[in-house]
């Protein structure tokens, strides 16, 4: 099956890829140009079914593991392990159509091209190739994020994932069974892993660079915080008697933001990204607020110091608002490098294709952050216009999505030859 390509000033447009991306973007499409397809919703099930058919039509065998990770396997060399490539199809609420989905589709096209190239040659690859759509990378419906790859890499027990509930009480297992994408496949033996993603930042665009080669991660700490007060009447309860959980939560939100404002020499990103207020009534002082706190930095010592300052601010907030605050770290990750040999392999491939590139860090978490701990891994970025992400306005130029897919196809071909075997 050949791809129709047309020329541009710099690279080539792959019209087949762009047509498939337009089709994929129609699942859960929103009026603002984004998508709404959180993990294991009906829209997620529809796009998974479409990907299943796309892969099957091109000779891949599609299988699902016990937590809904979707694998498309192409076996060229029976008994050999697989070069795995992919990302995720689930989205944030009112999310962008590129985040995750671009990486899955680019992996599918790149893997198919790599197989075609091997079939057209006289050689036999050392490794097979597989495409993966990781379950619940976003963590918006079910927490934590990067759930599917965490289970696959042994960082999260499968039973813990399957019994996790969404805000309505639906478990992961029930949701996966509803859309019919849960199975008993143990997953492939992985020789190497590659992932491509939009940058979700401005560095590549600002530098006029097409490809980001991820050399390491920022560190992250994520916390579940519960602020407890006492439910009372918004009108009749005198101010001195109020134990307003929302007031206490508001003070904590400000404290989290001030951590970042106080860090002037080294970047520190802080957020309160989710809040649930109980009873959430217009005439009731809140008795409880649950919130999600997110701290990230390229400097772990700074991150630890920020977490310490946040903890030290809590007693003062408790006293001022007459509340109690419970803070528990739910998950996180350290500053950690990707294999230097993988970065070099991708840089050489980009040079051979005439693609400009630079080494970058990833601020966001990706499934590759889990996978790099169990297999040689390569993470690639393409630019995000104005750095917009987790937003309906998320956009990457067609010429850059196609250039990234070209590079990924070349990287997969080299990995299938065993190019990173010695880096284990």
N, C-alpha and C positions, 0 to 999 in steps of 0.2 A: 504494500500500500504506500504510494508515494505522496509527498507533500507538495502542494502548489506554493511557489515562492515568487515574490516580486521584489524588485530592488528599491532601496532607499538611498539617501546620501551616504549613510555610514554602514548600515548592515542590511540584512535581508528580513523582510516580513514573512512569517510563516502563516499563510492565510488559513490553513487547516487548523492550526493551533488557535488562532484568533476566533475562528468560527466556533470551535469547541468551547472556548472561554465565554463567548457570548451565550451559548446554550447553558453552560453551567451557571452563569450569573442570573439566569431567569428563575432558578429555584429560590423561592423565598424573596424575590425581588421586592424592594420597597419603593414608594413614590419618589424618594430623594436620591435614587440611584444606587442605593446600597443593597444589603441583604439582611434578612432576619431568619436565621436557621440555627438556633441553638441545638446543643447536642441531643440527639435522639428524639427530636421533634419530627412532625410529619414532613416538613421541608427537608430536614436532614435525611430522613429515610428516602425521599424522592431523589435527592442528589446521589446518595449512595447506590441506589438502584441504577441510575444512569451510568455512574462510573463502573459498576459491575458489568453492565452490558458492553460499555466501551472496551474494557479490558478483555472480556470474553471474545468479542468480535476480532480481536487481534492476537488471539492464541494464548492469552494469560489464563491461568487457573485462579479463580477467586475464592478465598476462604476467610472465615472470621474466627477470631479467638474468643475466649470466654468473657472478655470485657468490651467486645465490639470493635476491636481494631480490624480494619479491612485490608487484606493482603491480596495483591495480584502477582502471581508467580509465573515467571517464564523460565522453564528448564531447558537449557541448551546442552549442559553437561550433566547427565544424571549422576546423582550422589554428591555433587559439589555444593558448597554453601552458596549463599546469595549475597550479592551487593544490593542493599536495601536503600530505596530512595523515596522520600515523600514528605508530607506535612499533614495538614488537617483541613477538613471541609466545614467544620462547625464554625459559627460566627458569634460575635457579641450581639446583644440586642441593638437593632438599627446599626449594624456594623457595615464595614466596607466589603466590597466583593473580591478584593485582592488578598487580604490577610488569610494566609493558610491555603485557600483554594488555588491560588496561582501556583504554589509549590507542589500541590498534589497533581494538578494537570500537567505542569512542566515535567514532573517526574514520569508521568505516564507517557507523554510524547518522547521524552529523552530515552527512556528505557526501550520503547518500541524502536526508535532509531538505532540504538546501540545493538539491539538484536538483529535488525536488518543489516547493519554493517558487518557484524560477525558472520551472518549467513551468506553475505556476498563475498566473503574472503575465503582463503584456504585454511585459515587458522581455527582453532577451537579455544574458546575462553576458559580460563582457569576457574571462573566463578559464574554462576547464573545471576539473573537480575530479578528484583521484585519491587513492586510499588506498594506503598503503605499509606492509608488514610487513618491517622491516629484518632482514637475516640477522645472527645472532650478535652481538647487542648486548651480551649478558652477558659474553662472553669466558671462560666457565667451561670449556667443552670445547675451544675453539680460542682462542688468544690472538693479537692483542689484542682487547679489548672494542670495541664500536661498529664492528665490522669492515665490515659491509655499507655503512653510510653513509660510512665512510672511503674505501672504493673508489669509491662513487658521486660523492663530492666531490673525487676526485683526490688524496687524502692518503695512500692506500695502493695500490700497484700490484695489479691483479687477479691477476697471476700469483703474487705473494707470498702473497696470501690463499688462492688455490686450492691451493697446495702446502704450506700450513701443516698440521701434523699434530696429532692429539689424543694423549693419553698412550699409546694402543695402537698408534700409527703410522698410523692412518687419515687420509687427506688430506681437506681440505674438499671438493675436487672429487668424490672418491669417495663421501663421505657425502651430498652433495647429489644425486648421480646415484642413489644407493640409494633416496632418498625421492622422486625424480622432480621436483624443483623447481629446476632449473637451465635457463637458456635463453639466447637470444642477443639479447634486447631491450636496447637502449642506455639505456633509461630516458626518462621524459618531460622536455620542456622545462619548467622550474619557474619560475612567476611569483612564488610565495610559498610558505612552509612554515609549518604549525601543528602543534603536538604538545601533548597533554595527558597527565599522568602523576600518579600518587600522589606526595605530597611526600617520603615516606621520612624524615620528621622530625617534630618536635612543634610547630613554630612556629604553623602555621595552627590546629591544635587548641587550643593554649594561648591563642591570641588570640580564639577563637570566630569565625574567619573562614572563609568557604566557598571562596574562590578565591585562589590565589597567582599573581601576575603576575611571571614571572621577568625581572628586569632585567639580571642578569649572572651569570657563573659564578664559582665558586672556581677557583683554579689547582690543578693536580695534577702530580705527578711519580711515575712508576712505574718500578721497577727490577727486573731479574732479577739475583739474587745467587747465586753458586756458592761454597760453602765446601768446600775440599779438604783432606783429611787422609790417613790411612793405615789401611787395614783391618787389624785385629788381634783377638786373643782377649780377650773381656771378663773372663775370669778370670785367665789366666796372664800377660798382658802387664803389666809393672810400670807404675805410674802415671806415672813420670817419662819413660817411653818412648812414651807414648800421644800420637797425633796425631788427636784425636777431633773429627771434623767436626761432630758433633751438639753437642758442648760449645761449639765456636766459634760455631755457628749460634745456640745459646741465648743466648750473650753478646750477639750482634748483635740478637736479638729484644728483649732488655732495653734495649739502647741505643736502638732505634727507639722503644720506649714512653717512655723517659725524655725524648726530644725533645719529646713532647707535654706531659709533666708539667712541663717547664721553661718552657713557653710559657704564662704566666699572664695576659698582657694581651690577646693576640690569639689567636683559635682556631687550633690546629694539630691535625689529625687524622692519626694515624700507625697503620699496621698492617703486620704480616707475615701475609699472607692465604693463602699456599699454601706447602707444604713437602713436598719429596720426599727421603726418606732412603735412601741406598744403603750396604750391601745390604739394610738393614732386617731384619736377623736378630737373634734374641734373644741370641745368644752372640758377636756380632761388633761391635767398635767401628766406628762409621760411617766410611767412607772419603770420602763426599761428601754434601752437602746442597744441594739447589737450593731457593730460596725467592723469593717475590715480595714486594717492599716497596712500600708505597703511602703517599705523603705528600700532604696537601691542606691548603690555607689560602686565606682571602680576601686575604691579603697576600703578594704575590710575593717581596718582599724578605725577609720572614720565612721563606718556603718555601726560598729560595735559601740563606739562612743555616743552616737546619736541614739541608739536603742537605750543606752544607759541613761542619757538625759531625759528621754521620754518617760522611762520608768520613774525617774526621780521627780518628775512633774506631777505624777498621779496623786500622791498624798495631798498636795496643795489644792488640786482640783476637787478631790473628794471632800475636803473640809469646806471649801468655798461654796460648793453646790449641795452639800449635805447628801452625798451619794456614795456608793461603793463602786469600785471599778476592778474588773477582773481582766487581765491580759494574758493570752496564751499564744505562743508562737505556733502557727499551724504548719508552715513549711518554709523552705528557703534554699538558697544555694550559694556556693562560694565563688570568688573570682577564680576561674579555672581556665587553663589554656586548651585550645583544640590542638591536635597533633601537628607539629611543625611540618612534618612530611606531607600532610594533607594540604596545608596552606601552600606549600611549594608546588605540589602537583597541580593544584587549581590555578596558581599564578602562571605556571608554564603553559597550561592549556589555554588560558586567557591570552597570553602573549602570542601563541600560535594562531589564535583566531583574530588577533588584532583588536582585542577588547581592552580598554583602559581599566586599571584596577588599583586598589589600595587596601591595605590591611586595616581592619576596624575591630572594635569590640561590639558585642551585642548587649544592649541594655535590657531588651525584652527577653523573657524566657521563651525557649523553643524546645520542641521534642529532641532536637540535636543535643541540647544541654544534658538530657538524660542519656542519650545514645552514645555520646562520646566517652562515657565511663565504661562501656562494655564492648566497644568496637572502634577501630579507626574511623573517625568522622570528619566530614568536610561540611562547612556551613557557608553558603553564598548569599549575598544580598544584591538586589537591583534597587534603583532609586525610588523613593516615594516623593511625589510632587508636594512641596512645602512641608514635608514630614507628617502629613495628616494620616492618622490611622485610628482604628476603632471608631470610625465615623463614616457616614454615608458618602462623604466627599473624598474618601480615599482614592488615589489614582496613581497609576504608573503608565508611562508612555508605551504604546504598542511596540515601538522599536526596541525598548529596553526589556520588555517581557520576552520578546523573541530572542534577543541577544543572550539573555540569561538561560533560556531553554537550549540554545545552541551550545553554550558552555557546559551546561549540565550533561548534555548528551555526550560530549567529548570526555568529561570527567568519568561518567559511568563506563564508557568504553575502556578507559584506562584502568579503572578499578576492576572491571571484569577480567582484565589480563593479569591481575594480581599485583598492581603497582604499589599497594600499601601493605602487602603481606608482611614485610620485614619490620613494619612500625608497631606491631603488636607487642 
